[in-house]
Amino acid sequence: MTMATITTKGQITIPKSVRDSLKLHSGDKIEFIVTDKMEAVMRPISKQVDEVFGRLNRPGMRAVSVEGMNQAIKNRIKDRYK
């Protein structure tokens, strides 16, 4: 079981194993949901399209077709499960 301690300011540090599992990084947002059983569920908030728009395009990059992207994904999956 992974635990965290609440500081006097009401803050917690999310343990590294949890951050890694949820793929959380500095600046990411999370939400807390309190259930009827008085349990708190923490989950990452998905990024909005506006927050990531244009991040894959860099000056000087050549355009890649949808077919090229699909092939790259297939190759990556194939490499991963060798």
C-alpha positions in Angstrom: 0.0 0.0 0.0 1.3 3.4 -0.9 0.8 6.2 1.6 1.3 10.0 1.8 1.3 12.4 4.8 -0.7 15.6 4.9 1.4 18.7 5.8 0.2 21.4 8.2 -0.7 23.4 5.0 -3.0 20.5 3.8 -0.6 19.5 1.1 0.5 16.0 0.1 3.3 14.7 -2.1 2.0 12.1 -4.6 4.4 9.1 -4.3 6.6 8.5 -7.3 5.2 5.0 -7.9 1.7 6.5 -8.2 2.9 9.4 -10.4 4.6 6.9 -12.7 1.5 4.6 -12.8 -0.8 7.5 -13.7 1.8 9.1 -16.0 1.6 12.3 -14.0 4.1 15.1 -14.6 4.8 18.5 -13.0 1.9 20.9 -13.9 -0.6 18.1 -14.6 -4.0 18.5 -13.0 -5.8 15.8 -10.9 -9.2 15.7 -9.4 -10.4 14.2 -6.1 -13.8 12.5 -5.9 -15.3 11.7 -2.5 -17.6 8.7 -2.6 -20.6 7.9 -0.4 -18.4 5.5 1.5 -16.2 8.5 2.5 -13.3 7.3 0.3 -11.4 9.7 -1.9 -10.6 8.7 -5.5 -7.8 10.6 -7.2 -7.6 10.6 -11.0 -5.7 12.7 -13.7 -7.7 15.2 -15.7 -7.2 14.7 -19.4 -5.7 17.5 -21.3 -7.9 19.6 -23.5 -7.1 19.8 -27.2 -6.2 23.5 -26.9 -3.4 22.6 -24.4 -1.7 20.2 -26.8 -2.5 21.7 -30.1 0.6 22.1 -32.3 3.0 20.2 -29.9 3.8 17.6 -32.5 4.8 20.1 -35.2 8.3 21.6 -35.2 9.8 24.0 -37.7 11.5 22.0 -40.5 9.7 18.8 -39.9 8.4 17.0 -43.0 4.8 16.1 -43.2 3.8 12.5 -42.5 0.8 10.8 -44.2 -1.8 9.0 -42.1 -0.6 5.7 -43.7 2.9 6.6 -42.6 1.7 7.2 -39.0 -0.3 4.0 -39.0 2.8 2.0 -40.2 5.0 3.6 -37.5 2.4 2.7 -34.8 2.3 -0.9 -36.1 6.1 -1.1 -36.1 6.3 0.2 -32.5 3.7 -2.3 -31.3 5.5 -5.1 -33.1 8.8 -4.1 -31.5 7.3 -3.9 -28.1 5.9 -7.4 -28.1 8.9 -9.2 -29.6 
